[in-house]
Amino acid sequence: MSGEGGSHPAGTAIAWIDGPTPQGTWGDPERLCLPLNDRGLLLADGLFETVLIEAGQPRLLAEHLERWRDSAARLGMAPPPGADRVRPLLAEAVARSGLSGTGALRLNWSRGSGSGRGLALPGPAEPQGRPRFWLQLSPWTPNSNPVTVIVSALERRNAASLVNRCKTFAYAGAIQALREARAAGAEDALLLGSGGDLCCGSSANLLLRRRGDWITPPVESGCLPGVMRGRGLALGLVREERLAVADLLESEAALLINSLGCRPIRRCGTTDLPVPAGALDLWKRLLVSS
């Protein structure tokens, strides 16, 4: 399974990075560069949001930017750019790339270049690093094909972690869980929280249907508070409840869902699961702004 639940059609990706001029720099994502002392590069000390683009317009941009801003505050970072800066850059990215269908916009915000090696941040009386903003727009086609999963035996989400409440650059655990799944002949991995409850997929929130209701693990499980998950809760289409692996295996249906796609789980390990009709309809309903 692709990490975000879709495919990369032929097309032109375009990227932009701020500095050294006020206008920033546009170019091929393979050619633009970060300074080697950027903390996002060295330490994964940064945040990102991935936004679905349809007909040149972002879906649920306000919700993504709110989570971006809240996460920056939570981690003691400067506030990231708002819609007044993001929207003009997106419009230019669409024009430069020639994107005519759907796309994926990734917004990146790092703490910036450090003053030396190591983890420590500058003290109040020391020169502060300047945060760095860059983005990339790529063609993208959402995918609702059913997926096979395993429950990772190697990686878990830390329910008490401050970082796990934020969408940071640090995805090494998810990458290793995905490697584990591929080695077992599956397409994705489900992660448990540190308490042993079901938590999420490698890059998506988990929904189970039980007695006709859609249920998702609470953030106390260690899952990321995903934008689509939050939409489901706000609309009353989804409710939170602690879930065990047995709940998944006995469920009426299960979905992996994020801002770029929604994929039913058709098998977990050796257990086949019912594949629901209308999963993509639920995803599209969540995409509609309030």
VMD Tcl script that draws the C-alpha trace (Angstrom):
set ca {
  {0.00 0.00 0.00}
  {1.27 3.46 -0.78}
  {2.07 5.38 2.40}
  {-0.86 7.76 1.91}
  {-3.40 5.46 0.29}
  {-3.22 6.38 -3.40}
  {-1.02 6.48 -6.49}
  {1.29 8.91 -8.25}
  {0.04 9.48 -11.81}
  {2.26 10.95 -14.48}
  {2.64 14.69 -14.03}
  {4.91 17.45 -12.85}
  {5.72 17.98 -9.20}
  {6.75 21.46 -8.12}
  {8.35 22.72 -4.92}
  {9.06 26.04 -3.22}
  {11.33 27.00 -0.33}
  {11.58 30.31 1.50}
  {14.75 32.44 1.27}
  {17.23 33.72 0.37}
  {15.00 36.35 -1.29}
  {11.55 37.43 -0.02}
  {9.99 35.64 -3.00}
  {11.62 32.31 -2.13}
  {12.73 29.80 -4.76}
  {10.65 27.57 -7.07}
  {12.01 24.43 -8.67}
  {12.10 20.69 -9.13}
  {11.77 18.89 -5.76}
  {14.88 16.87 -6.63}
  {16.97 20.01 -7.12}
  {15.94 22.34 -4.30}
  {18.05 21.89 -1.16}
  {17.98 22.43 2.58}
  {21.03 23.68 4.50}
  {22.84 20.75 6.05}
  {22.45 22.25 9.54}
  {18.65 22.51 9.36}
  {17.20 20.82 12.46}
  {14.38 19.33 10.40}
  {16.99 17.48 8.33}
  {19.33 16.59 11.20}
  {16.85 15.84 13.99}
  {13.38 15.54 12.39}
  {12.62 18.72 14.37}
  {9.72 19.88 12.24}
  {6.06 19.51 11.34}
  {4.15 18.87 8.14}
  {0.61 18.72 6.81}
  {-0.60 16.91 3.69}
  {-3.61 18.48 1.98}
  {-5.74 17.06 -0.82}
  {-6.05 19.38 -3.83}
  {-9.07 19.13 -6.13}
  {-9.60 21.44 -9.13}
  {-6.79 23.62 -7.83}
  {-8.43 24.08 -4.42}
  {-7.33 22.66 -1.04}
  {-9.77 20.51 0.91}
  {-10.09 21.21 4.65}
  {-7.17 23.67 4.59}
  {-8.44 25.48 7.70}
  {-8.46 22.23 9.68}
  {-4.95 21.33 8.55}
  {-3.57 24.77 9.35}
  {-5.21 24.70 12.79}
  {-3.53 21.39 13.63}
  {-0.22 22.72 12.22}
  {-0.45 25.81 14.42}
  {-1.52 23.89 17.53}
  {1.29 21.36 17.08}
  {3.89 24.13 16.71}
  {2.70 25.70 19.95}
  {2.74 22.32 21.67}
  {6.36 21.73 20.64}
  {7.57 25.25 21.40}
  {8.04 26.27 17.76}
  {7.24 29.60 16.14}
  {3.79 29.77 14.52}
  {3.82 28.38 10.97}
  {2.36 30.30 7.99}
  {-1.38 30.80 7.77}
  {-3.85 30.68 4.89}
  {-2.93 34.20 3.74}
  {0.52 32.90 2.78}
  {-0.32 29.34 1.83}
  {-3.15 30.04 -0.62}
  {-1.17 32.34 -3.00}
  {1.73 29.87 -3.03}
  {-0.66 27.01 -3.78}
  {-2.22 28.95 -6.66}
  {1.22 29.59 -8.12}
  {2.22 25.95 -7.62}
  {-0.88 24.79 -9.51}
  {-0.11 27.19 -12.36}
  {3.56 26.22 -12.56}
  {2.91 22.47 -12.39}
  {-0.02 22.47 -14.80}
  {-1.97 20.28 -12.35}
  {-5.42 19.61 -13.81}
  {-6.63 16.72 -11.64}
  {-6.18 15.88 -7.98}
  {-2.94 16.50 -6.14}
  {-1.23 16.34 -2.77}
  {0.18 19.48 -1.17}
  {2.78 18.93 1.55}
  {3.47 21.90 3.85}
  {6.72 21.71 5.84}
  {7.81 23.77 8.84}
  {11.16 23.14 10.55}
  {12.68 24.82 13.57}
  {15.40 26.00 11.19}
  {19.16 25.97 11.23}
  {20.86 25.27 14.52}
  {23.81 27.18 15.94}
  {25.87 24.03 16.44}
  {25.68 20.28 16.71}
  {23.54 18.49 19.30}
  {19.97 18.62 20.53}
  {20.07 21.77 22.68}
  {18.11 24.83 21.62}
  {19.61 28.33 21.96}
  {19.08 30.01 25.31}
  {16.96 33.20 25.62}
  {20.05 35.44 25.38}
  {21.55 33.57 22.41}
  {20.86 34.07 18.69}
  {17.73 32.18 17.71}
  {17.44 30.08 14.58}
  {15.01 31.19 11.86}
  {12.21 28.70 11.14}
  {12.10 27.38 7.59}
  {9.03 26.84 5.40}
  {8.82 24.85 2.19}
  {6.12 23.06 0.23}
  {5.67 20.53 -2.54}
  {2.70 19.92 -4.85}
  {2.51 16.52 -6.56}
  {-0.10 14.82 -8.76}
  {-2.11 12.29 -6.76}
  {-5.03 9.92 -7.33}
  {-6.96 8.77 -4.23}
  {-7.33 5.01 -3.92}
  {-10.07 3.01 -2.21}
  {-8.83 -0.50 -3.05}
  {-9.00 -2.97 -0.12}
  {-5.75 -3.60 1.73}
  {-4.17 -6.46 3.72}
  {-2.51 -5.72 7.07}
  {-0.66 -7.26 9.97}
  {-0.41 -6.04 13.55}
  {3.18 -4.92 14.04}
  {5.14 -6.90 16.59}
  {8.05 -4.46 16.46}
  {6.74 -0.90 16.60}
  {4.30 0.78 19.01}
  {2.95 4.28 19.52}
  {3.78 5.90 22.86}
  {0.46 7.01 24.34}
  {2.19 9.43 26.74}
  {4.39 11.08 24.10}
  {3.93 14.78 23.37}
  {5.51 14.28 19.94}
  {3.02 11.54 19.01}
  {0.20 14.10 19.29}
  {1.81 16.07 16.41}
  {2.47 15.31 12.74}
  {6.26 15.59 12.86}
  {8.94 14.63 10.35}
  {9.82 11.61 12.53}
  {8.32 8.60 10.69}
  {11.08 6.03 11.23}
  {8.82 3.80 13.36}
  {6.10 3.79 10.72}
  {8.64 2.99 8.02}
  {9.93 -0.01 9.98}
  {6.37 -1.23 10.61}
  {5.69 -0.98 6.88}
  {8.87 -2.98 6.15}
  {7.68 -5.59 8.61}
  {4.31 -5.79 6.83}
  {5.88 -6.14 3.40}
  {8.18 -8.91 4.66}
  {5.07 -10.76 5.90}
  {3.33 -10.41 2.52}
  {0.92 -7.68 3.69}
  {0.52 -4.13 2.43}
  {0.40 -2.17 5.68}
  {0.82 -2.54 9.43}
  {-1.46 -1.64 12.30}
  {0.26 -0.25 15.38}
  {-0.65 -0.84 18.99}
  {-0.35 1.84 21.61}
  {2.00 1.45 24.57}
  {-0.95 0.09 26.59}
  {-1.60 -2.69 24.08}
  {-4.76 -1.24 22.51}
  {-5.20 -0.85 18.77}
  {-4.00 2.56 17.68}
  {-3.66 3.29 13.95}
  {-2.08 2.30 10.66}
  {1.40 3.32 9.56}
  {0.11 6.57 8.06}
  {-3.65 6.55 8.62}
  {-6.25 6.51 11.35}
  {-8.27 3.37 11.99}
  {-12.07 3.09 11.90}
  {-14.02 -0.04 12.86}
  {-17.72 -0.63 12.31}
  {-19.53 -2.42 15.11}
  {-23.31 -2.81 15.35}
  {-23.59 -0.24 12.57}
  {-21.46 2.43 14.29}
  {-18.04 3.66 13.20}
  {-15.53 3.65 16.07}
  {-11.98 4.98 16.28}
  {-9.37 4.67 19.04}
  {-9.08 7.72 21.33}
  {-5.99 9.93 21.13}
  {-5.03 8.46 24.52}
  {-4.17 5.28 22.58}
  {-1.25 7.15 21.02}
  {-2.83 7.77 17.61}
  {-2.31 10.98 15.70}
  {-5.40 13.24 15.87}
  {-5.98 13.07 12.13}
  {-7.98 15.73 10.30}
  {-10.39 13.21 8.73}
  {-10.78 11.42 12.05}
  {-11.59 14.77 13.65}
  {-14.16 15.51 10.95}
  {-15.90 12.21 11.63}
  {-16.11 12.98 15.35}
  {-17.30 16.55 14.76}
  {-20.04 15.40 12.39}
  {-21.21 12.67 14.76}
  {-20.39 9.95 12.22}
  {-17.64 8.43 14.37}
  {-17.17 7.94 18.11}
  {-14.12 7.13 20.22}
  {-13.65 3.88 22.11}
  {-10.71 1.78 23.21}
  {-10.24 -1.12 20.80}
  {-8.38 -4.43 20.99}
  {-7.16 -6.62 18.14}
  {-10.09 -8.95 18.87}
  {-12.47 -6.06 18.16}
  {-10.93 -5.65 14.73}
  {-11.16 -9.36 13.91}
  {-14.82 -9.42 14.94}
  {-15.77 -6.12 13.30}
  {-18.32 -5.59 10.54}
  {-15.76 -3.55 8.59}
  {-12.49 -1.68 9.09}
  {-11.00 1.31 7.29}
  {-7.65 3.09 7.13}
  {-8.41 6.75 6.50}
  {-6.47 9.98 6.05}
  {-6.69 13.18 4.04}
  {-5.48 11.54 0.82}
  {-7.49 8.32 0.82}
  {-9.65 5.68 2.46}
  {-8.90 1.96 2.14}
  {-10.96 -0.92 3.58}
  {-9.03 -3.65 5.39}
  {-9.86 -6.97 3.72}
  {-7.55 -9.19 5.78}
  {-5.61 -8.90 9.02}
  {-3.00 -11.62 9.33}
  {-4.88 -14.77 8.35}
  {-8.38 -13.45 9.15}
  {-10.56 -12.16 6.33}
  {-12.71 -9.11 7.10}
  {-15.91 -7.91 5.41}
  {-15.30 -5.18 2.83}
  {-17.97 -2.47 3.19}
  {-19.71 -0.79 0.31}
  {-19.60 2.99 0.29}
  {-16.28 3.46 2.09}
  {-15.24 6.14 -0.41}
  {-18.64 7.82 0.10}
  {-17.86 8.19 3.81}
  {-14.45 9.66 3.00}
  {-15.95 12.15 0.54}
  {-18.56 13.18 3.10}
  {-15.81 13.96 5.60}
  {-14.02 16.13 3.03}
  {-16.90 18.61 2.84}
  {-16.09 21.72 4.89}
  {-18.58 22.80 7.52}
}
mol new
graphics top color blue
foreach p $ca { graphics top sphere $p radius 0.5 }
foreach p [lrange $ca 0 end-1] q [lrange $ca 1 end] { graphics top cylinder $p $q radius 0.2 }
display resetview
